[in-house]
């Protein structure tokens, strides 16, 4: 949200975005959900393409079904949504409770509601039965089944049908997911997908930053960016920040995501760049940064990652000149510390070649 405000001048209130946004549901239907909370696994992406969700209710149900146990009902759920499989209800009173999930018991709340409607249980007693089913407490289940059938019979439901309904509930209650939990998950997922659908560069930069220490995840996210036409630019000592940021041409790789480059090193680089302007050469860079935190290994990693390409695209030449650059910079900084030169003198250094500086004279 901060990146969107910074880049586009728009302030987004996630609590007021439309929950029926067509572009967002197209993203779900295409399985473009890498980086979308709870919906980014390959298996989930395949199911979303088949489901073609067009409402929050579809997302809530899929979120609850995509778990060990209920996953075997996903195929039936999708077929029923698209009218390829008939929806049957054992009793008319079940329709109002199960209509949104196409006749399939998905949520724990549905188990409680059915038990209350069919057998006249109090909600507290119905929840006790749900918990007993989840724990597979056979003795308590046997007791509750008698109570359930008796209560249903008193409400005019045949004993055999009542027993069938109880067995149906028992089958699903052992893995039923909490709907209120699934709704919360799915709202967050929808908000994330909405941002990805409308502000793809900003949301992917934010997600990349959140995974900055996870190389495998960063590779996955970068591949998704490229797949969707978002350019991920290499790190750059003259533009990059610690985190992934959105630039004019795409997403700029975060300097902290480069191996062997720590936060203190990035802070030193950015601070010097902001105070003294862009770095002009490798020598200029080494002269100005704090070499106690931006050490040889850090600079070598930055060269390998392409962070100096805008200064000199020949990385082999940069490596070859690194010893001289460091030697020059250490000499320069040593004299600056002793007060014989200004460490933050930003006047251009005259050079006979890009890699061989003319060393400034130092007073004895």
C-alpha positions, 0 to 999 in steps of 0.5 A, a space after each residue: 500500500 505504501 508503494 502504491 501511494 509512493 508510485 501512483 499517489 493512490 491511497 487504497 482502503 482494503 476494507 472498501 474495495 469491491 468484493 465482486 471485482 471481475 478482474 480479481 476473479 479472472 486472476 483466480 480463475 486463471 490460477 495466477 495466484 503465486 503470492 496469494 495467501 492460501 491459494 498459491 500451491 500448484 494443486 490449488 491453482 489447478 483446482 481454481 482453473 476448473 472451479 472458475 470462482 466468481 464469488 467470495 463464497 466459492 473462495 471460502 469453500 475452496 479454502 476449506 476443502 483444500 485440506 487433507 480429508 475434504 480434498 476428495 470432495 473438491 471434484 464433486 463440488 466443482 461438478 455441482 457448481 457447473 451443473 454437471 452433477 445433480 444436487 440432492 438433499 436427504 431432507 428439504 430442511 437441508 437445502 437452506 443450510 447446504 445450498 451455498 456449498 452445492 449440497 456438500 457439508 463443508 463447514 463445522 457451522 453447517 454440522 451444528 446447524 443441521 443437528 439443531 434443525 433436524 434433531 432439535 439439539 441446542 447449539 451447545 449440544 450440537 457443538 458437543 456432537 461435532 467435537 465428539 465426531 472430530 475426536 471419534 469418541 465412539 461411546 459418546 457418538 453412540 449415545 448422541 446418535 440415539 439422541 439425534 434419531 429420537 429428536 428427529 423422529 419427534 420432528 416428524 422425520 422417519 427413523 431410517 432417514 434420521 439415521 442416514 442424516 446422522 451418518 452423513 454428518 458423521 462422515 463430514 464432521 471429522 474433517 469439517 473446517 471452521 467457516 469463520 476461519 475460512 472466511 477470514 483467510 479468504 478475505 485476506 486472499 481476495 485483498 491480496 489478489 485484488 492488489 495483484 490484479 490491479 497493482 502487480 508490480 507493487 504487490 510483487 515487490 512487497 511480497 519479494 521483500 517479505 521473502 528476502 531471506 528465502 532464495 527458493 521463494 524469491 526464484 519462484 516469485 521472480 519467475 512469476 513476475 516474468 511470466 506476467 510481463 513484470 521485469 525484475 531488474 538486477 540490483 544497482 548500487 545507484 538505484 537499489 535500496 535494501 528492499 525490492 522497489 518499483 522503478 520506471 522499468 519494473 521491480 529493482 532487485 533488493 540489495 539485501 537479497 544479494 548473498 553476502 550483502 548485509 543490512 549494514 552494508 546496504 545502509 552504508 551504500 545508500 547513505 553515501 549515494 544520497 549524500 554524495 550523488 551517484 557512484 561514478 566508478 568502482 574506485 569512487 564507490 570504494 572511496 566513499 563507502 565504509 569498507 569496514 562493513 562493505 568488505 571485499 566479499 560484499 563488493 565481489 557479490 555485488 559485482 557478480 549480481 550485476 549491481 555495478 553493470 551501470 558503471 561498467 558492464 565488463 564484470 571481469 574488468 571490475 574484478 581485475 581492478 578490485 584490488 587496486 580500487 580497495 588499496 586506493 580507497 583504504 589509503 584515501 580513507 586512512 588519510 581522511 581519518 587522520 584529518 589529512 583529507 576529507 572523507 566526503 569529498 565528492 569532487 570528481 577524481 581525475 583518472 587516466 583510465 576508468 580503472 587506473 586513478 591518478 592518486 591525489 597528492 597527500 601532504 607529508 
